[in-house]
Amino acid sequence: MNQAKEHFHGSDLEKVEKIFGIKKEAITSFGANVNPLGISPMLRNNLASHIDAITSYPDREYTDLRNALSLYTGAAFSSIMVGNGSTELIGLFIQIQEPKNAILIAPTYSEYEREIRLTGGNCHYHFLKEENEFHIDTTSLLADITEDTDLLIICNPNNPTSTIIGRDDMEKILEHCQTTGTFVIIDETYIEFAPDMENVTSIPLTNQYSNMVILRGISKFFAAPGLRLGYAICKNSKLYEQMSAIKNPWTINSLAGVAGEIMFSDHHYIQETKMFTNVEREYCKKQLDTIKSVKYYDSYGNFILVKILNENITSYDVFVHCIKKGLMIRDCADFAGLDEHYIRFCFMSHEKNKQLMEALKELLA
């Protein structure tokens, strides 16, 4: 390929348009991991009728929104904090913890490291191993966590591997971290896509452990990244009070607050999304099974990690081949712990998934 090798995130549509000359409106982003069903129909049909909400300041406590989240998650109202996307909450927790030594399970989302570096902390990677299919080796992880470890961040399901840590293993991790004085942030951005979410989410563990916080958002599952609404579940009252003291008021606008109340109660949409994801995940796996030059890994999110086994074809080659057809996958070469033989893509509409599978077969079969 003649183009300089750049790495594009799922939201880099303008950048792709400029470099490849493809109108962003003609690009299907398989790299953004956003629910292709779009926003909740209940939200679409009802939000406009609440437009007058912008004429007044939001409730500082976001009482109605937190009540809706309590019903949706099963977490106590008093443990729920809302923020301007989970990114704001990640930054606030790290600002309070001021970790000197943090462990990240790699490969993973790069924003964690950025926030830790901003506070002057050091990041240490615990690498998931390809020979373990990128599943966690709990014993190996616990050996890395010592009394010098201030913070552990776990993305569950993990991005980009789409693998998951079960509740039993998570409890072992939290128990060990309690003895070492290590705080644990569990990012459950993709948990709602997991086939067995109720038995995997760490929310029940918040009743037992005070050294943890769970973060979630609406960008992916609820297809609303533009609303910038995230939430945390934290039963550590002292930490919760610290967060409340430094968090700016009204970081969520009135309409976003109302939108959350509506979408969390759209049970039909929630179940439809889960069913759709399960069906398309199985379809893509069956199609990938027919391509002998690729290997894929267990997927518990709405995306799948794929390894290119042909040494003569790189992830960038696949990216360029697909983008020329208006299909934008994620080249994973810039993830710590991966190289230029890994790609990731999320599950879009069935028709678009068919197009992507055909494009992959053209180059790789």
N, C-alpha and C positions, 0 to 999 in steps of 0.2 A: 504494500500500500504506500502511496506517495504522501498522504497527509501525515503531519506531525502527530505523534500519538498523544492524544489528550484523553482525560478521563471525564466522563460526563455523568452528572447525577440526574436523577429522574426529573428534577425541576429545571434542568438546563436547556429548555426548549429554544429559547432565544439564541443561545450560544450555538446549538446544533443548527438552527436555521441559518445563522451567519456563515458557519464553516462549510456546511454541506449544501446550502442553497435549497433546502426543503422548507416550505412554509410550515410554521409550527402547528397550524390548524390541521395539517395533513399528517401529523405524527401521532402515533399511538404510543404512549409512554408505558412500556413494560418495566420501567425502572423505578417508578414512583411508589409502587405498592399501594395504590389507592383503589378502594372498592369500585369496580366498574359499573355497579348498579346505580351509582350516583347517590345523591342525598336522599334521605328518608322522604317518601311521598307525603307522609303526615306533616313533615317540616315544610315541604314545598307548598302544600295546600293551606297552611295555617300561619306561617311566619309573617306574611304581609299584613295580616289583620292585627298584628302586635306592633306596628310601626311607631305608634305613639309612645312606645317605651323609651325611645331616644330623647324624649322631651324632659326626662328627669334622670338624675344620677341613679346608678344601680344601688341596690341594697348592699351596704358594705359587707354584710355577712353572707350574701348570696344564699339566703335561707331556702328559697324555693328550689333553686338549682341543686343545692346540696341534699335536700330532701329527695329530689328525683334521683340523684346519684346513689343515695343510700338504698332506695328501693331497687335500683338497677344492679348494684354490686353486692348488696347484703352487708355492707360495712356500716359501722355506726356513724350517725350524722356528725358527731363531735370529732371523728377522726378524718373527715374529708376536708381537704383544702383545694380550692380551684385557682388556676393561674392562666396566664397568657400563653397557652400551649404548654406541653410538658417541658419544653426547652427552658422556660422561665423558672420552673420548679427545680429542674436539674441544677441550674445555676445557683438558685437560692440555697439548696441543701449543701452544695459543695462550698459555697461561701461561708456557711455556718460551720461546717465540719473542718474547713481549712486543712485538708489532708496533706501530710508531708509525703506519705507513701501510699499510693493507691494501686490496686490490682484490677486490671481489665481482662476479661476473658475474650481473647482474640481468635479469629477476626471478629470485629464488631463495629458498631456505629461510632464514627470519628468524633462526634460532638462531645462525648464524655471526656476524652483526652484534652480537648481544647479548653473546656471549663476548668479542669484540674490545673492545667498549665497557667491559666489566668490568675489563679490564687497562689502560684509559686510552688505547687506540689509536683511530685515526681510520679510518673506512670510506669508500672511494671506489667508486662504482659504474661498471662498464663495462656499458652497456645493450645487450642483444640487441635487434635491430630487427625490427619486424613485417614490414617490406618484404623482409627476408631470411628470412622464415618462422621467425624466432627461432633460426636457425642462427648459429654463431659466425663472425665475420669475423676470422680469425687475425691478419691484417696490422694491422687496426685495434686489436685487443687488445694486440699487442706494442708498438704505438706508445704505449700508456698505461703500460706497465710500464717504470719507470726505476730507477736506482740508489737512489732514495728509497723504492721499493716493497719493504717487508719481507716481505709475505705475499700470496699469491694463493690464493683458495679456489675450487675448481671442483666443482660437483655434476654428475656424469656417469653416467647420463642426468640432465638437469637437472629439478629440481622448481620451478615447475609446468609448464614448457614441454614436457617429455618429449623434447626434442632431445638430440643426443649429439655429442661431439667424438671423431672418429676417432683412431686411434693415431698416424698420421703427423702430424696437426696437434698432438696432445698432445706429441709429441716435439719439434716446433718450439718449442712454448711452454716446455717444460722446458729446452731448449738456451738459449733467450733468457734465461730466469730464472736460469740458472747464471751467465751473464755479468753480470747485474745484482745478483747476491747475493740473489735473491728465493726464499723457500721456498714450496713449492706443496703444498697439501692437496687431495687428490682424493677426494671423497666418492662412493663407488660403491654407495650404498644400493640403487639400483634396477638395477644392472648385470646381475643374473641374469635379469631380465625381457627384456633386449635380445635381439632375434632372432639376432644374430651376436656373442654375448658374447665368445667366445674370441678374436675378432679385434679387439675393441674395448677390453677391459679393459687397464688400464695396468700390471698386475702385471709383465709382462716388462720394462718400462722401469725397474723398481726395480734391475735388474742393472746399469744404465748410469748412473743419476742418483742422487746422494746428497741432492739438494735437494728431496726429495719424500716424502710418506707417503700411503698409501691407507687409507681408512676404510670399513668395512662393518658391517652389523648383521644381526640376524635378525627384526626387527620386521615387515618388509614381505613379503619372499619366503617366509620360513618361518612367517609368521603367528603370531609369538610375542612381541609387544611387552611382555607382562607379565614375561617372563623377564629382561629388561634385560641382554642379552648382545651386546657388540660386539667388533670386533677391528680392529687396525691392522697394516699391513704396512710395515715400515720397515727398510731395509738400511743406514741411516746409524747405525753402531755407537755413535758419540758421543751422538747424539740419543736413541737407544734406551736407553743407560745413564742419561742424564738423566731420561728418563721413568720408568724403573724406580726411580730414587732418590727421586722425589717422589710416585710413585703409592702410594696406600694399599694394603696387602695385603688379600687376600680380599674384594675388592669384588664378586666373582661368587660366589654361594652354591654349595654343593656340588651341588644338584640341577640348577641351571642349567648347571654344567660338564658333568655327565653328559648332560643333554639335548642340548647341543651335539654331543657325541661321537656320539650316536645319530642326530640329524637330518641331520648332514652326510654320513652314510653311507647315507641313504635315497635311493638313486639312482632308484628308480621314481617316487617322489613328486617329486623334482626335475625329471625329464623330463616328468611329467604336468603340472606347473605351467607349464613352458615351453610345452608344446603347447596347453594350455587358454588361456593368455594370448594366444598368437598367433591362435587361432581367434576368441576374443571381440573382440580388437582389430579384426580384419577385419570381423566382423559389425557392430560399432558404426560403423566408418567407412562401410560401405555404407548403413547407416540414416541417418547424418548427410548422406550424399550426396543424399538425397531431400528434405532441408530446405534450401530455397534461401536462407533468411535467416540461415544460420550458415556459418562457415568453421572448419575444423580444421587442425591442424598435424601434421607428422610425429611419430609416437609410437614411442619406443624403450623406454619404461617400461611399467608396467601401468596407465597413466592417459593421458588425452588432454586437451589444451587446446583450447577452443572459443571462437571469437569470435562474439558476437551482432551481426548486421549491421543489425537493425531498431533504429533510433535511439530508438524509443518504448518499447523493452523493455530493462530493465537486468538485470545479473547478479543483483541482489537480487530482482527480480520472478521470475526463473526459480527462484531458491532457494526462495522462498516457495511458488510453484506446486508444486514437487516435494516439499517437506517436508510439505505438506498430504496428500500421498499416501504419506508414510512413506519418501520417497526423499531422502536428504541428500547433495547435491552440494557442491562447494566454490565459493563466491563469491570470485573472485580480485581483487576491487577493492582489497584492502589490500596486494597485492604491489607493491613498487617496480617501476615500469616498465609496469604494467598499469593498467586503469581499470575502470569499472563495466560494461564490455561483454565481460568474459571470465569463463568458468566452467571448472572442471576436474572431471573425474570419473574414477574408476578402474573397472576391469572386474570386475564381480561375477558371480554365477551367471548362466547364460544367461537364465533366467526373469526375474530381476531386471533384467538389461540390457534385455530386451524391454519391461518395464514403464517403465523410464526413457526409452527411445526414444519410446514412445507418449506419455509425459508431455511430452517436449520438442516433439513434433509438435503436440500439442494447443495449446500456447502459441505456438509459433514457425512452424509450417508455414503 
